[in-house]
């Protein structure tokens, strides 16, 4: 009698664990989609800003997120198959995939953290040089577009202030047509509006574009970190469930 009760109790626990793993897989799949979405959003919608950075660490983190997100969605399907078929081999493969994804996200998190620490220094050292030496130069159309979008989106002018443009190759060339700043510094863009640097016409933000871009990138890194931590937490729960179910599933015949 006690043996029968124990078997029924074990079966009930196994069923509960299987349903929990199903729920986990659904949440895991949603989390994977969120991770991939953040990575794609970073590369597509914010790609202009990435071209202004000296290092590719930020972009690499986004690519890792996209890869991890896709792997998460595939792994969620594998987990459902493992539960339905009740095979230890499938469950072991599922656990291995979860562990691999966890390590990938850990690498992305470390990269994001390291980049966050040196973000301010990198912008101070390279943004002004990038803007003044590459703006409106042959073969640098992507930089020109990125600077124009940066100044318009963040309502700023110059890396630190509008006087940074005084050393610009473009502003000191004939093509500038007596402009003191690019037209993208203007509050209302009109042809050659950059010839007049009056505060009523030009953005004069304290700290310039460096402060605005640094704040934007820092916030974005926090989003990446939050999504990564959330999915990693789900993975830990999934690995615990895997271990519990692995002990309860019958050994496969050889």
N, C-alpha and C positions, 0 to 999 in steps of 0.2 A: 504493500500500500504506500509506504513512504517513498519507495523507488518510483512508483507511478507519479506520485505528487511531485517528486524532484524533476522527472522528465517533463511534466506539464509546465512546471515553473521555468525550466530551462528553455522550453519552446516559446513560452510567452516573452521571456527576456530577449530571445533571439529575434522574434517578430518586432518587438519594440525598437531594438537596435537597428533593424533593417529599415523601419519607417523613419527613424531619426537620420539615418544615412541618406535616405531619399530626400528628406527635407534639407539636409546639409548640402546635397548636390545641387538642389535648386538654387539655394542661396549662393553656393560657390559659383554656379554658372552666371548668376546675375552679377556677382562680384567680378568675375572674369570679364564680362561685357563692360563693366564700369572701368576696369583697369585699361582695357583696350581703347575705350572711348577717350579716356584722359590722355593716353599716349598719342592717338590720332589727332585729337584737338590741339595738342602741343605742337605737333609737326606741321599741321595744315594751317590752322588759324593764327598761330604765333610764329610761323617760320621766318617772317621778316625780321623779327626781333632777334632770333637765333643767329642770323647772319652777322649781327653786330657784335657778337661775343667772340673773344679771342680763342677760347677752347671749345671743343665739341662735347664736353661732358654732359651738358644739359640735353643735347639732342640724343646722345647715346642712352641716357636714362629713359628717354621717351621711346626709343626703339626697343629697349629691353622690356618696357611695360607692354608694348604692343605684342611682342613675342610671348611674354608670360600670360597675357590676357587670352590670346588664342589657344595656348596650351591648357589653360584653366578650363576653357569651354569644352575642349576635346576630352580632357580628363574627367569632367563631370559626367559625360556620356559613358565613359569607361567604368566609372563608379557604379552607375545604374545597372550596367550589364553584369558587373561583378556581384551585386546584391541579388539580382533576379536569378542568375545561374548558380549562385552559392558555390562558386569555385574559389579555392584558396589561391590558385595561380593568378587569376584575374584580380583578386583582392591585393595580392602582393605587388602586382604591376601597378595597380591604382595607388598603393602606398608609396611606391618608388617615384611615381609621377608627382605626387603631392610634395614629397621631399625635394625633388628637383626644382619644382616651381618655387618652393619656399627659399631655396638657395639662390635662385635667380632674382627673386624679389629682394632678398637680403643684399645682393650685389648692387641692385638698383638703388636701394635705400642708402647704402654706404656712399655710393657715388653722389647722390643728391645731398647727403649731409656734408660731405667733403666740399662739394661745390658751393653749398650755402655758406660755409665758413670763409671761403676766399672770394665770394661774389663781389663784395664791395671793393676789394683791392683790385680785382681784375677790371671792373668798370672804370675805376679812377685812372688806371694805367693805360687802358686801350681804347675806351670809347671816344675820347676827344681826338686821339690820333686817327682813328678810323673815320670819324666824321670830317675832319679838316683835310685829310690827305686823299680820301677816296670819293668824296661827294662830287657828283657830276663829272667824273673822270671816265675816259674811254674804257669800256669793258667792265665797269663797276655799276651797271644799271641797277642790280639787285641791292647794292649798298645805298644808292641814291633813293630808291623807292622805300627802303627800310627806314632811312633817316627821315624822309618826308612823312611817312606814316607815324613814326615815333613822335615827331614834334606836333603833329595834328591830333593824334589820339590822346597824348598826355598834356597837350597845351603847354609846351615848353619850347625853349629856343637855346640851342647850344648844349654842350655836355654839362657845363657848370652854370653858364649864363651866356647871353647873346654876344658878349665880347670875345668868346672863344672863336667866333667866325672871322675875326680880324686876321687870323693867321691861315685861313683856309686857302687852298690852292685855287678853288673855284672863285671865291669872292675877290681874289686879287688878279683874276684873269679878265680878259676882254669880254668873255662870254657872260660874265656876271652883269654887264651893262649898268655899272655904278650901284649895284645892290650892296647893302651892308650886311644883309642876312639873306638866306634862301626864302623864297616866297612861302614855304611851308611854315615859317615862323609867324606868319600873319594870322590874326584872329579871323579875318575874312579874306580869303585868297582871291586876289585879282592880279592881272598881268603886271609884273614889276613892282608889286606892293612891297617887296623887300628893300626897296630903295629908301624907305622911310622907317626909322627905328623908334618912333614915338611910342610911349606906353599904351596909347589908345589904339595903336595899330599892331604892335608886336607883343607876343607873350613874354612876360618877364617874371618867371617863376623862381622863387628862392630855391637854390640848389640845382636848378637846371634839370636836364633830362636824366642825368645819372641817378638822382634821388628817386624820380618817378619810376624809371626802369628797374632799379634795384628793389623797390617796394613791390612792383608787379611780379618780378621773378621770384622773390622770397615768398610771396603769397602762393604762387604757383607751385613752388617746391613743397609748401605745406600741404597743398591739395594732394600732390603725388604721394607724400608721406602718409597722409591720413588714409587714402584709399589702399595703399600698400599694407598698412598695419591692420586695417579691417579685413582684408582678404587673408593675410597671414594668420590672423586669429581664427578664421574659419578653417584654414588648413590644419592648424593644431588640433582643433576639435575633430576634424575628419580623420586625422592620423590615429587619434585615440579610439574612435569608433572602429576604424579598420583593425586595430590590434584586438579589440574585444570580439569582433565578428570572426576574425581569422581563427581564434581559439575555438569558436563554436561551430564553424562549418566543418563538415566531414572531410577527412583526408581523401584526396582523389586517388582512384585506382591507377596503378602503374601498368 
